[in-house]
């Protein structure tokens, strides 16, 4: 009985292994339309790190930002929330999740890579949604940081 099942199962496994990965059938991702950069400071306050920064973005123009992040000292991951404010007063809410690593740069010894997820906002950004890859570095805590990002932001206006 067992031998009668083994051959068809082996054939099925071989077919699946040689078939294109299911993700190759997915629609292509939207091209990046959300890019920018910024710089600022981070300061510890209790168990969080408070961030103040300015930047420039394709959808916001020049913006100011405030937020906070929490660093896990065991694995150097972090998560945070930010509010980016455009010159017209519209706000974009951004969630961050990332990793800190040693950069080898004496001026900015700590590098970051993160996912920046836009989760709405106010004004013309009320329905904004998207995701970007954020890279950058910082001097330490407290200290200065800089970042760059690129991804896709959709404005779901009705």
Steps between C-alpha positions, in 0.01 A plus 500: 500500500775746597691444171190584299486846660874579490542519121210742436605712799859518373373606157282771656793632706717509186235693305456752783874546538543573129196729474542876519463642851145626565630850565629516142135512389424806711441834333812717490538741790430866438813695409642717780337844515582598859857608562674731737748561775534670833714567804445574865570412861398222736486534879420238765196571716404224738483174304462664159714708266341826383577603142483853349591544135448680171497355152387516142258259332348466155144515639549742789770737381706630790361361825558498873476183701457389856471154643649236720648154477574219742822302463524135603852482651512121461475477119528871405162510328283808539146613441355848502234747396554833327296793377628680191348847447495658153518878443121511441438344844405153369641225719623153400512228766792259457572175686861380510643153559867431450844390605809681627848379400861616528580708190880529519469878450670687788273805457175295492595166662146355501311422179128432464280321255126517550160470347310830507125440466266792431171448686288802416514854621307824487397742226603384152684204661200361690483183286870470420640148515829350394832357591861601451841361583687739726877499548718731701733535794537671836774611738361338814248582771457792547620601159442594142365287215428511129282284277398435139190315384342366183170323447144546385238730650139495383256779561161330513293810435137443433 
